[in-house]
Amino acid sequence: MRKIGVVGIGHVGATVAHIIVSQGLADELVLVDKQPDKLASEVLDFSDAASLLPDHVTVTAGEPKDLADADVVISALGHIELIQPGGDRFTELRANTPEVQQVGRDLKAAGFNGVLIVISNPVDVITGLYQQATGLPTQQVFGTGTYLDTARLKRALGEALAIDPRSVSGYMLGEHGDSQFAAWSTVKALGQTATDLAANYHLDLDQVAEDARVGGFTVFAGKKYTNFAIAHAAVSLAQLVLSDARSEAIVSHYDARFAGYISTPAVIGRGGIVADFTLALTAAEQAALKQSADAIAAKTAEYL
């Protein structure tokens, strides 16, 4: 019996729910939102679609107390209306903090002991706040972080090379925000390193990394929200948990080196972060990771 909860049924949360229902990824899906009329409408909409779908998923409206036995809870709550085009995800921090703390306390009171996957921004800080509020072990609480930014890097490099982005390997690291960076020493495609690709295909790697960094804001500028890519990122991570895949991924999780949440390598399985591993980064990349951690801390102090 696979049970998933989604908290926050805006553009992203509704898309997360749609993916789960349309692909039959759970037996029970509980949707939680502070707007009861919208919540009831979403549940009815899914119910109307039920006879047209290949898999049965029971979809209900609920509260955090109904998530006590959930395997995975995905937090998609947020205030994207506070972000300006080309702005900073930290703009949401003050508005999201009290809501996250309340949901976290409610999950703790309910006895939730599954894995909490956080989308809410600024995701590195919010993930840490959730861990504190729920009291869950750090390995059971992680955020999407640069998992999506890594996908954007693969898209940007794939476009530059005219290849499928799934043919690109490598990572974006650090903050899910302005201080993220492409760890080019980890990137490969067509059997070549990033350095070789740049030389052989006349690529501007800085521009490729910038295209990846601003990808979310480019989408936001056109439709005033983002939903598809981030929803697929969250759901794919939930699948890794449910299937105990023990698959490597770059997600925002607790890193003792920085005493906080930041996107570094991890292995995802049934217990959440079941292991971590170290990338052989260059000295410059190690410095960039430290600078990113410092930026997260500095902006947290500024906004809170």
C-alpha positions in Angstrom: 0.0 0.0 0.0 1.8 3.1 -1.3 0.6 6.3 0.4 1.7 9.8 -0.6 0.7 13.2 0.7 1.1 16.5 -1.1 0.9 19.7 0.9 0.1 22.8 -1.0 -2.1 22.3 -4.1 -1.1 25.3 -6.2 0.4 25.0 -9.7 3.2 22.7 -8.6 1.3 20.6 -6.1 -1.6 20.0 -8.5 0.9 19.0 -11.2 2.6 16.6 -8.7 -0.7 15.1 -7.9 -1.6 14.8 -11.6 1.6 12.9 -12.4 1.1 10.5 -9.4 -2.5 9.8 -10.4 -2.0 9.6 -14.2 1.0 7.2 -13.8 -0.6 5.2 -10.9 2.4 5.8 -8.6 0.4 5.5 -5.4 -2.5 3.5 -4.0 -3.6 6.4 -1.8 -3.0 10.1 -2.4 -3.9 12.7 0.2 -4.0 16.4 -0.8 -3.6 19.1 1.9 -4.2 22.8 1.3 -5.4 25.8 3.3 -8.1 26.6 0.7 -10.9 24.1 1.3 -12.9 25.0 -1.8 -10.0 24.7 -4.2 -9.0 21.4 -2.5 -12.4 19.9 -2.9 -12.5 21.0 -6.6 -9.1 19.3 -7.3 -10.3 16.1 -5.6 -13.5 16.1 -7.6 -11.6 16.8 -10.8 -9.4 13.7 -10.2 -12.5 11.6 -9.3 -14.1 12.6 -12.6 -11.0 11.4 -14.4 -10.8 8.1 -12.5 -12.8 5.9 -14.9 -10.5 7.1 -17.8 -7.2 6.1 -16.2 -5.4 2.8 -16.4 -4.6 2.6 -12.7 -6.7 3.1 -9.6 -5.5 5.8 -7.1 -7.7 6.8 -4.2 -7.5 10.6 -3.9 -8.8 12.4 -0.8 -8.7 15.8 0.7 -7.1 15.8 4.2 -5.0 17.5 6.9 -1.5 16.8 8.1 -3.0 14.5 10.7 -4.1 12.2 7.9 -0.5 11.7 6.8 0.7 9.8 9.8 1.1 6.6 7.9 2.2 8.1 4.6 5.4 6.7 3.0 6.3 10.1 1.4 5.0 13.6 1.9 5.9 16.2 -0.7 5.8 19.9 0.4 4.8 22.2 -2.5 3.4 25.0 -0.5 4.6 28.5 -1.4 4.0 32.1 -2.3 5.3 32.3 -5.9 3.4 35.6 -6.3 6.0 37.2 -4.1 8.8 36.5 -6.6 9.6 39.0 -9.3 10.9 38.0 -12.8 14.6 37.4 -12.5 14.3 37.8 -8.7 15.5 35.7 -5.8 13.7 32.6 -4.3 14.5 34.0 -0.9 11.6 36.5 -1.4 9.3 33.7 -0.3 11.1 32.9 2.9 9.3 35.1 5.4 5.9 34.1 4.1 6.7 30.4 3.9 8.5 30.0 7.2 5.4 30.1 9.6 3.4 27.9 7.3 6.2 25.4 7.1 6.8 25.4 10.8 3.1 24.8 11.4 2.9 21.9 8.9 6.1 20.5 10.4 4.6 20.6 13.9 1.4 19.0 12.7 3.3 16.2 11.0 5.2 15.6 14.2 2.0 15.6 16.3 0.5 13.1 13.8 3.5 10.7 14.3 4.6 10.9 10.6 7.8 8.9 10.2 8.1 8.6 6.4 10.3 10.7 4.0 9.6 14.3 3.5 10.6 15.8 0.1 10.6 19.6 0.0 10.0 21.7 -3.1 9.1 24.9 -1.2 11.5 27.8 -1.7 14.1 28.8 -0.8 14.4 25.1 -0.7 17.7 24.7 1.2 16.5 26.8 4.1 12.9 25.5 4.1 14.1 21.9 4.2 16.2 22.7 7.3 13.2 24.3 8.9 11.0 21.3 8.2 13.6 19.0 9.7 13.7 21.1 12.9 9.9 21.3 13.1 9.2 17.6 12.5 12.1 16.3 14.6 12.7 13.7 11.9 16.3 12.4 11.4 18.1 14.5 8.8 18.2 11.7 6.3 14.4 11.5 6.2 14.1 15.2 5.1 15.5 16.4 1.8 14.8 18.9 -0.8 14.7 18.9 -4.6 17.6 21.4 -4.6 19.8 21.3 -7.7 18.3 18.0 -8.9 16.2 20.2 -11.2 19.1 22.6 -12.0 21.1 19.5 -13.0 18.3 18.6 -15.5 18.4 22.2 -16.8 22.2 21.9 -17.3 21.7 18.7 -19.3 19.0 20.4 -21.3 21.3 23.4 -22.1 24.3 21.3 -22.9 22.2 18.8 -24.9 20.9 21.7 -27.0 24.4 23.1 -27.6 25.5 19.7 -28.8 22.3 18.7 -30.5 21.9 15.5 -28.5 19.3 14.1 -26.1 19.8 15.6 -22.6 19.8 12.1 -21.2 23.1 11.5 -22.9 24.7 14.1 -20.7 26.0 13.3 -17.2 27.2 15.7 -14.5 25.9 18.0 -11.8 24.9 21.5 -10.7 25.9 21.9 -7.1 25.2 24.2 -4.2 22.3 26.5 -3.6 19.1 26.1 -5.6 19.5 29.8 -6.4 22.0 32.4 -7.6 25.1 30.8 -6.1 24.7 27.4 -7.7 27.4 26.3 -10.1 28.1 23.7 -12.8 30.7 21.3 -11.5 32.3 20.9 -14.9 34.8 18.3 -13.7 31.8 15.9 -13.3 30.2 16.6 -16.7 30.6 14.2 -19.7 28.9 13.7 -23.0 29.8 12.0 -26.3 32.6 10.3 -24.4 34.3 13.6 -23.7 34.9 15.8 -20.7 33.5 19.3 -20.5 36.9 20.8 -21.3 37.2 18.6 -24.5 33.6 19.4 -25.5 34.2 23.2 -25.1 37.3 22.9 -27.4 35.9 20.5 -29.9 32.5 22.1 -30.3 33.4 25.7 -29.6 31.2 25.9 -26.5 30.9 28.8 -24.0 30.6 26.7 -20.8 29.9 29.8 -18.7 26.9 30.6 -21.0 25.6 27.0 -20.8 25.8 27.2 -17.0 24.0 30.5 -17.0 21.3 29.1 -19.3 20.7 26.4 -16.7 20.8 28.8 -13.7 18.2 31.1 -15.2 16.0 28.4 -16.7 13.4 28.6 -14.0 13.1 32.3 -14.2 12.9 32.1 -18.0 9.8 29.9 -17.6 8.5 32.1 -14.9 8.8 35.2 -17.0 6.5 33.7 -19.7 3.8 32.1 -17.6 4.3 33.6 -14.1 4.9 30.3 -12.5 6.8 27.0 -13.0 5.3 23.6 -12.6 6.1 20.7 -15.0 9.8 20.3 -14.5 9.9 20.8 -10.8 6.9 18.5 -10.3 8.6 15.7 -12.4 11.7 16.2 -10.3 9.9 15.8 -7.0 7.9 12.8 -8.2 10.9 11.0 -9.6 12.6 11.4 -6.3 9.6 10.0 -4.5 9.7 7.0 -6.8 13.4 6.4 -5.8 12.2 6.3 -2.2 9.2 4.1 -2.7 11.2 1.6 -4.8 14.2 1.7 -2.5 16.2 2.4 -5.7 19.5 3.4 -3.9 20.1 5.7 -6.8 22.6 8.6 -6.8 21.2 12.1 -7.1 22.2 15.6 -6.2 19.6 16.9 -3.8 19.5 19.4 -0.9 20.3 17.4 2.2 22.1 18.0 5.4 25.8 18.3 4.9 27.8 18.3 8.1 30.7 20.2 6.5 28.4 23.2 6.3 26.1 22.5 9.2 23.1 22.9 6.9 21.2 21.9 3.9 22.8 22.3 0.4 22.9 20.2 -2.8 25.7 17.7 -2.7 25.8 14.0 -3.7 23.5 11.5 -2.0 22.1 8.0 -2.5 18.3 7.9 -2.3 16.4 4.8 -1.1 13.5 3.8 1.2 14.9 5.7 4.2 15.5 8.9 2.3 19.2 9.7 2.2 20.6 6.2 2.7 24.2 7.1 1.9 26.3 10.0 0.6 29.4 10.1 -1.5 32.2 12.6 -2.3 32.8 13.9 -5.8 36.4 14.5 -6.8 35.9 18.2 -7.3 38.6 20.6 -8.3 39.9 23.1 -5.8 38.0 25.9 -7.5 34.8 23.8 -7.4 35.3 23.1 -3.7 35.7 26.8 -3.1 32.5 27.5 -5.1 30.6 25.0 -2.9 31.8 26.7 0.3 30.9 30.1 -1.2 27.4 28.8 -2.0 27.0 27.5 1.6 28.1 30.9 2.9 25.6 32.6 0.6 22.7 30.5 1.9 23.7 31.4 5.5 24.1 35.1 4.7 20.7 35.4 2.9 19.0 33.4 5.6 20.3 35.9 8.2 19.2 38.8 5.9 15.6 37.6 5.3 14.9 36.1 8.8 
